[in-house]
Amino acid sequence: MKINLVMIVKNEERSLKRCLEAVKPLVDRMIVVDTGSYDRTREIAEKMGAEVYDFVWNNDFSAARNFALEQSDGDWNLVLDADEYVHPCRRRELEKTLTGRKGLWLGGILRYDFYPEEEGVSVSTSVLPRLLPGEVRYSGRIHEQPDGAYSCYQTLLKVDHDGYLYTDKGERNLPYLLRETEDHPKDAYYQFQLASTLRNLKRLEESLPYFRSFYRLSGKGEAYRPGGTVLYLYTLLDIGNMKCLSEAGAVVEQEEAVLGGWSDFCFVCGLFYMKRVLSDVEKYIGLLPNIERCYKRCLELGEHPELGGVVGTGSFKAAYNLGAWYEVSGQRELALRYYRQSAKDGYGPAMERLKQYQEE
């Protein structure tokens, strides 16, 4: 079996060496296609033993990906970006996984995304189809996807991704996504990607119509729908006016039976009920028990990175919010219990709150 690394890059001198060092033991060839670098990217790739090809950028990510794939003779192609770093894995075990299924299928990698937040660095996970049979190609000018209706099964590969800590590609991606949504107005995936990009750019009001379109158009079985629904809810809560809270309530009610077994959804539901009660205490006081119920449910469900979502919603973040709930409701001992539970995982806000308790 031949497994090749296939990449497209531009100005990746910060991370490329680390990326190639991590993946080199797993692959037979490293194919790097440069789309116009003017830093040390090419030099680094060649020193690491990669084959470097040039591609004249034409505003089409799939075209670049497919050009790179055409240079490969692999039975399987591992597609990575330069800011992704493979966890140690035995080649023999990877081959065993790849030969364990018949027919054409896509291999999923579990990616850990690191991104900045107010309390420091947070982590989310997702399973992405990145191990492709040799004949599979991409489609889509932006946020390209493997072309074809192939099933995706998770493999042993895990990858850390730190690009969000250093660059925000939202402004770069926005024109491409606007064009794609204009050309494909019924494509729920592009509606979701545009909504998510606008949200990340803090353009919340602008993102809402696209979130609504995504939610209306996407099928229940689409892999990105649960995460998109949760982002839709966060956007409604962040805007926070009465109309948005009512809209969020309708989504929560509709999705609870479907997503109620996922800690990310239960976590945002806890935030929803809290904001709903605070918006009109007299009217919504009956929803108070739902706050506690949601965060307890998160802890019951626990952490399942393979399902995707934010790390901590099934553990330390839920425990911290539960502690905060007990604190504001005057239940000091329960508050301390859950703050301590959160602090055991090294969660900074919980550690700080415990310190403040000790100083009181």
Summary of the structure (lengths in Angstrom):
residues: 360
radius of gyration: 22.4
end to end distance: 64.3
largest distance: 67.7
contacts: 1155
relative contact order: 0.08
helix: 53%
strand: 18%
